[in-house]
């Protein structure tokens, strides 16, 4: 539940078509391309970690663990 509630605002804040802070905006906010790619990669990694955690937590809950 906690991971799922973290994914929703993060996804809406950065990957929604209605946001001001798109991955392109984040990328261009840094002085170098490497720093921009690192920032976007970190955001994607965080979202994937939260999604994975939510799926695993649901699996554990369904098994009664």
C-alpha positions as CSV (number, residue, x, y, z in Angstrom):
1,X,0.0,0.0,0.0
2,X,2.7,2.5,0.9
3,X,4.7,1.8,-2.3
4,X,1.6,2.1,-4.4
5,X,0.7,5.4,-2.9
6,X,4.3,6.6,-3.6
7,X,4.1,5.5,-7.2
8,X,0.9,7.4,-8.1
9,X,2.0,10.9,-7.2
10,X,5.5,10.4,-8.6
11,X,4.1,9.1,-11.8
12,X,1.5,11.9,-12.1
13,X,4.1,14.5,-11.2
14,X,6.6,13.5,-13.8
15,X,5.1,11.3,-16.5
16,X,1.6,12.8,-16.8
17,X,0.9,14.9,-19.9
18,X,-0.4,17.6,-17.6
19,X,2.8,18.2,-15.6
20,X,5.4,20.9,-15.8
21,X,8.3,18.6,-14.6
22,X,8.6,16.1,-17.4
23,X,11.7,14.0,-17.9
24,X,12.8,16.4,-20.6
25,X,12.5,19.4,-18.2
26,X,14.5,17.5,-15.6
27,X,17.2,16.6,-18.1
28,X,17.6,20.2,-19.3
29,X,17.7,21.5,-15.8
30,X,21.3,20.3,-15.4
31,X,24.4,21.9,-16.9
32,X,25.8,18.8,-18.5
33,X,24.2,16.0,-20.4
34,X,25.7,13.4,-18.1
35,X,24.1,15.0,-15.0
36,X,20.7,15.3,-16.8
37,X,20.8,11.6,-17.8
38,X,21.8,10.6,-14.3
39,X,18.9,12.6,-12.8
40,X,16.3,11.1,-15.2
41,X,17.8,7.6,-14.8
42,X,17.5,8.0,-11.0
43,X,13.8,9.1,-11.4
44,X,13.1,6.0,-13.5
45,X,14.9,3.7,-11.2
46,X,13.0,5.1,-8.2
47,X,9.7,4.6,-10.0
48,X,10.7,1.0,-11.0
49,X,11.7,0.3,-7.4
50,X,8.4,1.5,-6.0
51,X,6.4,-0.5,-8.6
52,X,8.4,-3.6,-7.9
53,X,8.0,-3.1,-4.1
54,X,4.3,-2.7,-4.5
55,X,3.9,-5.8,-6.6
56,X,6.0,-7.8,-4.2
57,X,4.1,-6.5,-1.2
58,X,0.8,-7.5,-2.9
59,X,2.2,-11.0,-3.5
60,X,3.2,-11.4,0.1
61,X,-0.1,-10.1,1.3
62,X,-2.0,-12.5,-1.0
63,X,0.1,-15.4,0.4
64,X,-0.7,-14.3,4.0
65,X,2.9,-13.6,4.9
